[in-house]
Amino acid sequence: MMLVTAIVKPFALAEVRSGLEQHSVSGMTVGEVSGYGRQRGHTEVYRGGDYHVDFVPKVRIEVVVDDGAVDGVVDCVVQAARTGKIGDGKVWVTPVETVVRVRTGERGAEAL
Amino acid sequence: MDGLDTGDTAWMLASTALVLLMTPGLAFFYGGMVRSKSVLNMMMMSLSAIGLVGILWVLYGYSVAFGNDVGGGLLGNPAEAWGLKGLFVGSYTGDEISYPLSGTIPALVFVGFQATFAIITVALISGAVADRMKFGSWLVFAGIWATVVYFPVAHWVFAFSNDDTGVVGGWIANDLAAIDFAGGTAVHINAGAAALALALVIGKRLGWPREPMRPHNLPFVMLGAGLLWFGWFGFNAGSALGANGIAGFAMMNTIIATCAAMLGWLVTEKVRDGKPTSLGAASGVVAGLVAITPSCSSVSPLGAILLGVIAGVVCALAVGLKFRFGYDDSLDVVGVHLVGGLIGTILIGFLADPGSPAGVAGLFYGGGVDQLWRQVVGALAVLIYSFVLTYVIALIVKAIMGLRLDGEDEATGIDEVENAESAYDFSTLRSLSGAGTPRPDAATSAAATHVPAHASKES
């Protein structure tokens, strides 16, 4: 199993979600996060004073999927989140040892 | 009863309520501009000024400001109306109605109206010391400041001599004859100069100006600006002390100059920074209100537009001075109130229109420099008196009880440390039985012993 983590622009969340549903991904975890990559932050001005905001708001989406589905899911996220402008985000994949469904105690792919 | 005018009284009762509302309005204006960890303390400094100064005003403040002069136009007699002695008398019902009047209104209405001025002047200062002043020290400072700075200065500026009653008033109003209709000197220059002195003594916030200290709630600032403008009609038009043409004139100028100042500030931002901001619009409103305060009875509508634009542009530039000179006047009390007050007070010397209720001609209307020098002397006298006295008061309070929080408490946030509260509970973790709160220090554990037993069981 693999954990797919995507950091994307907040407004891309709806598209990513509907895209993943078509890939029969049955659940996901979403969080509001802040950070920067090449985009860096932006500048705000209050009463003439410049404030550089380094950490821009992003959404982190985490999905655990079967090994075979990884490539399709990653492509789907990338396609849904891409605007072609700087700051679109990143997607990475990490191996997952096991997964347990808390309610039933099922393990591995059964628990997804 | 002879001499009482019910229309005047009704307007002054309403004006008193309007001006009192300005201080909670100021709490929102200031509160929105600080970071979320110190919004409650910011609002409490304004609110506590209402409680504290309201009581001092009744005990002796009114008497010092409006009692018969004890010499030189410097001070009213504190013993004359101590505890409002002599004012809470009379018969209010029956055939022989009789009670003290002040002009055409009950004397107590005048006392109440002027109390609200003393309150907001003290509250204005608090913007300079956001995030870092011990609450107890603020109260002690505020009480001393009202006593030795505001009450005497209010006497100088607002206490007019009355030949009929033989009451002698203050030197700026009577001897110097500077025009300050509603308090450009006594309120705004006074509070602004005090703010500068207090900011210098207390020092900069941790991390200023390196760290960004963004306003945490600009809609609060907008709400505050709206309440201030609304209340300011009582401040300026109420200073006519009657429901009459002068009040109408003052009210109209309070609209005109404020509109012009808002536009002036926004244009300045657009040219300098590239974008007009909501904070700029709200600040421009207050700058315009400040500048028209002394001048609302003495300039024409076109004069008010010019005065407003100048106030908006100059104040928008003046708020940058703190970065150049390195004093942390956190919410720009100097840039808006001191500078705006100076603009409004001194421009009367140029723009005073003899056709206005004040009936004085400024330099541009052929009056020469006669009124101008009076305005400059009045403004500088209040500025210097307030700055020097405030500096000394702040040093004394600092020596006796300290002015500011220690560094760790300031970093944690003054709301939690000084009031044991936090303004917002948006985070899921924080609202779950105490999870996510920092380890209690000695001060908060002491407070925690007062929590009922059943509450602590849950956590």
Interface residues (C-beta under 8 A of the other chain):
Chain A: E44 V45 Y46 R47 G48 G49 Y51 H52 V53
Chain B: P209 P212 R214 P215 E269 R272 D273 G274 K275 T277 L279 G280 S283 A316 L317 V319 G320 F323 D332 G335
